[in-house]
């Protein structure tokens, strides 16, 4: 059996950021990834948005790490030459009832420490985005986009340069919390066992399964996870947008976002569909709802302009009956003081804004491991 100082399970953006921080702190680190390469799931199937920290409750980990992570991410991307753009976001009121909701975004953002939002009227909105129809908007200048693959490559490079090792095709089958450490049983071409002083479970969609497979972990330490699948459609032809565009949330109407990639291609989504298992099938049964949602603010969208893009899946702690951005929907990052297992840190519900928050989460978990 091999003895390891720190094993990080999962090599998505958050896992890579954690491994980087641990390695830079002088720890011996291996990254255990079930897939053939890093970032194969949530980290590469998202909108690649650098979120400002507008929508999360002020006392939540999501708000804290999003705001910290945003600043750290812009600095890191500039320093490492990672493609990114601070293009800004517009939250658009498309009807009279939406105008009051704009003030709510400004208030929540200020409570979370985001003070650069400003209200604009419909004339300035038309100047900023001529294709968008609305009665007014909130402008978030610190929202941006990033090359998620380039970011993960940089994080991996930093971790490996500091001595960390990525071990792909190595799913964690189960394990045991033992007196001498944490034993992990790994699958792959040849099953093996490793004894770890510290384990960081950053397995994303599989984090609850990994934790549930650890023998002697305290009962009640593993929450239920809910899989939320989202579709993204792309639009044929040149994009008419220069900013990200989000309509004000309405209970009875699908809220379809405009996101842009670094090449300028326009994407619409994601929607939200609850599923029982990891399944990336697209399906076109909601196409009409997408057209209706987009035409709230972009009435000139032609018929036939939408093309199926891709899907992503969020590992959410709050299920279908809980409102989005509720307290039940926060990140859960739990060490020994939560579950009593020395050397173990579990990360549950790491969905949006996980990419934005990745560097801040990495620093937080590094400190948790140091104190374990």
VEXKOL-522805 format. One record per residue (C-alpha): residue in three letters; x, y, z. Coordinates in steps of 0.001 Angstrom, whole numbers, plus 500000, padded with zeros to 6 digits. Example, Ala and Ser with C-alpha at 12.3 -4.5 7.8 and 13.67 -1.06 7.14 Angstrom:
VEXKOL-522805
ALA512300495500507800 SER513670498940507140 
//
This chain:
VEXKOL-522805
UNK500000500000500000 UNK501342503431499001 UNK501524506200501603 UNK500403509617500356 UNK500325513002502095 UNK497433514624500173 UNK495066513029497660 UNK492697515359495788 UNK489809513423494242 UNK488583515105491065 UNK490559517176488578 UNK488000519773487572 UNK488742523457487958 UNK488159523418491718 UNK490131520228492302 UNK493030521561490233 UNK492981524860492134 UNK493077522986495449 UNK495903520725494301 UNK497843523761493101 UNK497523525506496459 UNK498528522394498398 UNK501531521749496162 UNK502672525377496334 UNK502460525062500132 UNK504983522217499951 UNK502604519268500328 UNK502980515986498468 UNK499907515841496240 UNK498320513376493851 UNK495200514229491856 UNK492914511247491303 UNK490704511611488235 UNK488222508954487118 UNK488176510168483501 UNK491015509954480959 UNK491691513688481315 UNK490990516636483592 UNK487826518759483581 UNK485631516311481674 UNK482330517201483353 UNK480994520384484997 UNK484182522401484449 UNK484015522030480664 UNK480231522069480241 UNK479257525513481460 UNK478922529090480242 UNK482559530060481073 UNK481262533189482800 UNK483308535043485407 UNK480444535958487726 UNK480394539259489610 UNK478662537886492725 UNK475262539489492226 UNK472671536844492993 UNK473860534973496084 UNK472823535599499714 UNK475377537885501354 UNK476239535445504149 UNK476739532469501811 UNK479959530750500772 UNK478885531288497171 UNK478842535073497621 UNK482095535115499590 UNK484090532899497235 UNK482569534359494071 UNK483638537903494953 UNK487078536838496201 UNK487528534418493321 UNK486530536944490668 UNK489308539340491662 UNK491840536521492003 UNK490821535019488658 UNK491219538239486687 UNK494677538738488217 UNK495674535128487583 UNK494483535176483970 UNK496412538388483290 UNK499561537021484912 UNK499428533615483182 UNK498218534818479780 UNK494889532959479930 UNK492322534226477435 UNK489557536175479138 UNK487492539320478611 UNK485724541652481033 UNK482757542237478719 UNK480096543063481327 UNK476549541885481815 UNK473132543502481410 UNK470153542345483481 UNK467199543546481453 UNK463680544539482489 UNK461424543533479609 UNK458163544659481189 UNK456926547221483759 UNK456742544610486526 UNK460447543830486040 UNK461670547342486885 UNK461274546883490622 UNK463284543686490404 UNK466319545573489112 UNK466721547332492453 UNK466783543934494135 UNK469854542917492133 UNK471658546116493111 UNK470776545649496777 UNK471877542004496917 UNK475111542826495106 UNK475952545613497566 UNK475244543315500502 UNK477744540850499028 UNK480399543549498517 UNK479811544195494814 UNK479489547963494467 UNK480005548594490759 UNK476476547892489503 UNK474505550776488043 UNK471008551294486730 UNK470597552362483101 UNK467478553516481277 UNK466117552158478024 UNK467955554772475946 UNK471371553794477316 UNK470385550139476996 UNK469655550730473312 UNK473064552379472903 UNK474876549484474588 UNK472876546701472922 UNK470818547891469927 UNK469302544436469400 UNK467952544214472953 UNK464485545507473783 UNK463851546536477384 UNK462621549292479653 UNK465883549507481554 UNK468675547346482923 UNK471353546856485531 UNK474884546968484153 UNK477508544755485822 UNK480895545835484444 UNK482958543235486321 UNK481235540203484784 UNK483372538493482166 UNK484215535294480317 UNK487222532998480462 UNK488748530133478510 UNK487978527374481015 UNK490272524852479305 UNK493146527334479293 UNK492509528068482965 UNK492609524393483894 UNK495784523849481863 UNK497451526664483780 UNK496296525344487154 UNK497501521857486262 UNK500842523221485055 UNK501365525152488280 UNK500470522109490376 UNK502766519784488443 UNK505630522289488488 UNK505274522325492274 UNK505510518520492401 UNK501875517375492177 UNK500940514420489989 UNK497769513831487981 UNK496688510175487925 UNK493950509758485306 UNK491658506738484791 UNK491695506204488555 UNK488152506200489960 UNK487805505952493726 UNK485752502819494308 UNK485457503084498085 UNK487591503566501163 UNK487828503573504923 UNK488467506093507666 UNK491137504238509680 UNK493232505034512740 UNK496389505384510665 UNK494793507540507932 UNK492301507309505095 UNK492477504272502852 UNK491264504706499255 UNK490662501796496909 UNK491218502830493294 UNK489914501236490129 UNK491341501510486655 UNK493586499142484741 UNK494792497647488009 UNK493054498081491349 UNK495224499408494128 UNK494984500846497622 UNK496622503985498961 UNK496902505269502524 UNK496466509038502743 UNK497107511438505596 UNK494728513907503916 UNK491952513462501362 UNK490098516274499614 UNK486920514996497998 UNK486352517412495105 UNK484680514883492837 UNK481888517195491673 UNK478989515156490342 UNK480361512091492160 UNK481324513751495463 UNK478409512331497435 UNK479005508828496037 UNK482695509011496993 UNK481884510213500514 UNK479173507588500995 UNK481718504905500086 UNK484059505840502964 UNK483561503316505724 UNK483362504782509262 UNK482387508273508090 UNK479842509644510546 UNK476215508987509668 UNK474462512045508302 UNK477678513520506848 UNK476665512970503231 UNK473839515136501836 UNK471506514193499047 UNK472539515564495662 UNK470190516640492860 UNK471288516660489217 UNK470155519729487266 UNK470779519450483536 UNK470935522574481395 UNK470869522938477609 UNK472753525527475599 UNK471647526482472101 UNK473936528317469714 UNK472769530851467157 UNK473734530632463532 UNK475335533705462018 UNK477074536659463624 UNK476164537523467204 UNK474257540812467613 UNK475401541121471261 UNK478482542637472885 UNK477548541893476502 UNK476109538999478401 UNK472355539553478623 UNK470130538148481376 UNK466415538970481613 UNK464946539644485054 UNK463757536393486625 UNK460054535622486335 UNK458334532702487977 UNK456189531711484989 UNK458668532336482155 UNK461833530507481206 UNK464811532776481841 UNK467210532303478931 UNK470601534007479145 UNK472857535267476375 UNK476442534164476881 UNK479329534746474509 UNK482503532783474045 UNK485890534371473392 UNK485416533933469640 UNK482201535965469855 UNK479801533078469243 UNK476432533537470902 UNK474983530856473166 UNK471598530810474870 UNK471029528967478131 UNK471058527090480305 UNK467580525954481164 UNK467021523638484133 UNK465771520054483989 UNK465927517677486952 UNK467354514258486120 UNK468085511141488191 UNK471555510307486869 UNK474384511836484878 UNK473045512005481327 UNK474223514582478761 UNK471614513890476084 UNK470279517111474587 UNK466700516621473425 UNK464806519364471571 UNK461507519258473466 UNK462137522716474954 UNK463137524497471782 UNK459862526462471596 UNK460332527626475200 UNK463812528864474332 UNK462483530905471415 UNK459790532424473631 UNK462243533219476436 UNK464790534810474118 UNK462196536900472314 UNK461337538606475619 UNK464414540781475009 UNK465485539861471457 UNK462273539921469414 UNK464178539852466129 UNK465377536275466673 UNK464535534531463379 UNK462783531189463213 UNK465309528387462728 UNK468230530397464120 UNK468835528137467140 UNK471063525080466835 UNK471554522455469569 UNK474810523121471387 UNK475648521064474465 UNK474426520239477950 UNK475952520575481393 UNK474906519193484760 UNK474956520988488108 UNK475324518980491335 UNK472810520959493401 UNK472075520488497077 UNK468671522182496811 UNK466123520155494889 UNK463169521070492691 UNK461118522476495549 UNK463771524947496757 UNK464177528355495103 UNK467374529089493206 UNK470011530815495353 UNK468278529790498565 UNK470253529130501715 UNK469883525397501098 UNK471657525845497772 UNK475013526997499164 UNK478369525274498801 UNK479177522767501551 UNK482891522503502335 UNK483309520335505415 UNK486368519256507366 UNK486967517283510570 UNK485053519703512783 UNK481922518886510746 UNK482210515101510440 UNK485002514093512860 UNK487227512297510310 UNK490804513540510649 UNK492361514605507366 UNK489148514567505290 UNK487628517555503482 UNK484415517034501504 UNK483126519518498934 UNK479447519142498072 UNK477225521132495722 UNK480109522824493903 UNK478215524221490928 UNK477956527781489609 UNK479816529991490504 UNK482418527267491089 UNK484573528208488098 UNK484713531843489199 UNK485309530831492824 UNK487908528141492129 UNK491011530041493256 UNK489336531275496441 UNK488087527772497246 UNK491595526436496659 UNK493040528796499257 UNK490256528027501735 UNK490736524254501472 UNK494526524592501673 UNK494080526294505039 UNK491583523651506179 UNK494089520892505385 UNK496853522766507224 UNK494662522951510331 UNK493405519361510165 
//
